[in-house]
């Protein structure tokens, strides 16, 4: 008993004589490390989000740098860089070349960062209960997406369940491209009265408000929300004139631009079916009568794509662009997805019957995971997700 008491006494004396300041230093260092990890994780998340927009990511990184290394003497070692070993060719090989385009903006080519597969790979199929003929797709996240046909618009959790049905959406077999999402995931859609509405989240509630009201004789019939600046690109149609134009509005619904004619005064569109935007600011419209019509960000006509080299007339539906600024087109006549470059040159038939694809009608390119979502007019309830592009291993 005496020996046990002596042991307890010696232990207490040891604890009382401890220098607690060392523990305080350890706790403070752990807190620094936690902040360091959080800051680094945010940088990684932004890099993944803006993988296709390096200039945007570098701008973010400049504003929110990794904490100084002196705060982490044992956990972070600032790398030493031999500047004399760097040359222009090595930097371009790693990061891509900076190109100054006509508008004066700067962009970084992704050709050095990504590679295109010779064969397209079916990554997965997604079952969507309650809907068939998926004619348009708008992804909120890689796991949550909106899809629609001529009868309904559904918010779906991938391979799980339908989360929500929007009942006020425009039902028109001639205009399937009636919804899009903002960069923060808010739904924008055309309602049954041809008004453009936005669903916003306010204090755990979803509030719908009119962004753009229909004005006679033009009525919104297709739309796309820009990934560059959240501008709204609205395909307007006039029954009286049997003509279309593309109107640009800012995120608040204020008009910015109308594009209807080329430089010779000829109409560019007859019926703007689907709309998308490329990374260089080009606005791409599929038109059943005029093929795929492309104008630049200022509204000036660039080119039209009307047929592949086989000569068969194009009947375009869904369109999208990928990280390399390729334009992908669902074509009714060839029953496949065609790929052209940003200047309108045919590259390849990307998806055909050989890829278990029948009657492709809608496209969405996932810029974060580099996956292509394809909806079909075939009578099934599945979406197909393909991979044909991937990031190169630079090490």
N, C-alpha and C positions, 0 to 999 in steps of 0.2 A: 504493500500500500504506500509505503514511504517512497519507494522508487518511482511509482506512478505519479505521485504528487510532485516529485522533483522534475519529472519529465514535463508535466503540464506547466510548472513554474518556468522552466527554461524556455519552453515554447512561447509563453506569454512575453517573457523578457525579449526574446528574439523579435517578435512582432512589434513590440513597443519601440525597439531601437531601429526599426526599418526606416530608411529614407523614402518617405512617400512621394517626394518630388519626382523620383524616377518613374513611379507609376503614373503620375500626372503627365509626364513627358510622353509616356507610351500611349496613354489615352488620347492626348492631343495629336500624336502622330497618326493614330488610327483614324481619327476624324479627318485629318488631312488626306489620308489615303482614300477614305470613302468619297470625299469631294472630288478627288482626282479621278476615281473610277466613274462617278456620275458624269463628270465633264467629258471624259473620253468616250463614254457610251453615247452621249448626245452627239458627239462629232461623228461617231460611226453610224448612228441612225441617219444623220443628215447626209452622210456620204452615200448610203444605200438609197435614200429617197431621191437624191439629185445626181445619181450616177450618170444620167444622160445629160446633165447640165453642170459640167465641171466649174464654169465661171461662177454660177450661183453658189456652189458649195464652197469655193475658195473665198467668196465674199463673206459667207457665214463664218468660215473658219478664222478669217481675219478679225472679225468682230468678237468671236468667242474662242480665243486660243486656249490650248492646254495650259494649265497652271505652270508657273515658273518652277524649274527643277530644284532650285534651292530650298523649296518647301518640302522636298522629299529626298533628303540626302541618302537614305538607305533603300528607297523603293524606285527611284526614277533616275536614270543616268542619261544626261543629255548627250546625244550622239555627236561625235566629232565628224565633220564633213571636210574632205579634202577638195576645196574649190578648184584647185588646179587640175583635178582629174575630170571635171565636168566640161563637156563641150555641147554645142548646139544639137548635134545628131543624137547624142545619148539622151538629152532631155526630151526631144521630140519622140524618140522611140518609147520612152516611158509614159509620157503624158499626152501625146498628140500635138499637132502643130496648131498654133493660134492663127486663125484666118480672119482678116478684116474684110467684111462683106460690104456691099454697096451702101447699106443703111448706116454704116459706121459702127455697128455693134460688133462685139468680139465673140467668137465661138471657138470651141476646141473640137477638132475632128475626133470621132470615136473609132475610126478605122483601125487604129493601133491597139484599141482596148478590147474590141469584140471580134468574134469570128462567126461566120455563117456556115451552118452545116450543109453538106451536099444532100443529105437525106433528112427530111422532117421526121421528128419523133413525137408520137402521141404520148403526152405526159400523163393525162388522166381524162376521164369523162365525168361530168357532173350531172346528176339526176335532179330534175326540177319537177316536182309533183304539181299537177294542176295547170300546167301550161305546155303546149306543143307549138311547133313553128316559132322558134325564138328569132324574132326579126330585129331585135336591137338589144345591146348589152351595155350597161354602165357599171363599172366596178367601183365600189366604195373602198374596199380593202381586198386583199387576195382571198379572203374567206367570206366576204359579204358583197352581194351585187344585186343590181336591178336588172330585170329582163322583161320583155314585153312581146306580145303579138298583136293581132288586130282586135283583141277582146279585153285584155287586162294587162296591168303593170304590177309586178310583184317584186318585193324585196326578199331575197333568199339568202339563208345561211348555207354555205356550201355543203352538199350531201347531208343536210340535216332537215330543215323545215322552212316553210314560208313564214317570214316574220311580219309582213305587212302587205296589204293590197291597197293601191291608190285607185279609187273608184272614179275620180273626176278627170282622168286622163283622156286626151283626144283619141277617138276611135275612128280611124280612116285607113282603109286598105291601101290608099295611094301614098300615104305619108307615115311610114313606120318609125322614123327617127324623131321621136317626140319627147325624149328625156336625156338628161346628162347630169353629171355631178361636178361640184366645185372641187378645188384642191383640198378643201377641208371636209369633203364628203357630204355636203348638203345637196339634196335633190332639187333639180330645176326641171320643170316639165310644161308641156302645152296642154291646157285643159280643153274641155268639150266646146267651149265658146271661143277658142283660139286665143286665149290670153296666156302669157307666159308667167308661171308662178314659181315661187321658191319656198321650200319647206325649211324653216329655221328652228333651231333648238333654243328655247328660252326657259330657264329654270325647270328643267326636267320635262317640259312640254314641247310639242312640235307645233309651231305656228306657221300657217300658210298665208302668204301675201302675194299680191299681184306685182310683178316686176315691170311687165310690159303689157299694156292693154291693146287689144286689136283696134286698128284704125282703118276705116274703109278707104280704098277698096282692097288694101293689102291685109292678109291674115297670116300669122305665123303657122308654119306647117312642118318645120324641121329645125333642130337646134344642136349646138355644140358649145360646151363651156371650155374656154381656153385653159390649157395647162401652163401657159406662160404668164398670164396676168388676170385670169378669171373673167376676161371679156366674154360676152355672149355673142355668138355668131348665129343669127336667126335666118333661116330660109323662108322668105315671104313669097306668097303666091296670090295672084289676082285672077279670079275667075273671069272678070270683065275683060281683062287684057290677055288672058291665057298666057301669062308670063310670070317669071320669078326673078327675085333679086336676093342678095345676101346683105343683111343689115347687121352692123356691129354696134353693140351697146356696152357700156361699162358695167361693172358688177352691181351698180345701183339701179341699172335700167335706163341710164341717160344715153341718148343716141350719139354715136361717134362717126359713123360712116355708112353709106349705101353704095353697093357695087351692083351695077345692072348691065352696063355696056362696056365694050372694048374701046380702044382708041379710035377705031373707025366708026363708032356709033352703032355697032351691031349688038343685039342682045347676047349676053353670055349664057344665060340660062333660060330654059323653058319650064323645068320643074326640078327644083333643088331637092333631091331625095334624101341624101345623107351628106353630112358636113364633118370635116375634121380639120386639123391644123398641124403643120409640120414644125420642127424645131427652129427652122429659119424664118418662121412667120408666115409662110405660104398658107393660103386658105384653099382647101381641096373639097370640091363638090362633085358628087355623082349625080348625073342627069341622064335620064333614060333616052333623051333625044340627042344630047350633045356630048355624051361620053363623060369622061372625068375632066373637069375644068379647073385649072389652077391659076390663081392670081397671087401676087405678093401681098405683104402686109399693108401696102399703101393702096391696094385695090387695082393695081395695074396687071393686065392680062399677061400670063407667062406662056402657057401652052395648054393644049387639050390632048388627051389620049383617047383614041377611038377604036383601036383594034390591035391585037397582038400580031406578030409577024405572019401568022397563018392567014391573016386577012379577014377573019370572021368578025363581023361587027360586034362591038362591045355593048352589053346591056348591063351597066353597073348598078350595084346596090350598095351594101355596106363597104365603108372605106376606113382605113386607119393608117398610121405611120409607126415605124419602129425606131429604135435607138440610133440606127444608122441612116435615118431619114428616108428609108425606102417607103414607097406608097403601096399598100396592099389593097386589092380590089376584089370583091365578090362579083363574079360575072355570071349572069343567068344563061347566056348563050353557050359558053364553053363549060358551064357547070363546074367551075373551079375557082381558086383564089390565085390571081395574078400578082406578080411583083414587078414594079417599075422603079427606077431611081428618081431622085428629087427633080431631075430635069425632064422626065417623061420618057426615058428610054426603057424598052422592055428588057427585063432581066431573066425571068423564068416563070413557069407555072408552079407555084409553091405548093398548092394542095389540089389534088385531083381525086378521081375515084380510087386510084391506087392507095390513097391514104385513108380509105374508109370514110370519105367525105362525099355527101350527096346533097345537092341543092344548097350550098352555103349562101347565107343572106346577111349575116351580121358579124362584125369583127370588133375586138377590143384588144389592144396591146398593153400588157402589164409591164410598165417601165421599171418596176422594182425587181421583179423576178424574171423578166424577159421571156414571158410566156404569151402565146397568142390564143385568145378565146374566140371560138367560132360557133355561131348559132346557125341552125339549118331550118329550111322550110319543109324538110322531110317530116313526116308525121311521127315524131318521137318526142320524148321529154328530156332529151339529153343535150348538154353542151360539151363540145370537145375542146381540150386544151392541148396545144402543141408547143414544142420547143424546136426552134430552128436556128437560134442565135444564142451565144453564150460569151461570158467574159473570158478573155485570154489569160492564161497563166504566164505572168511576166517574169517569174523567177526561175 
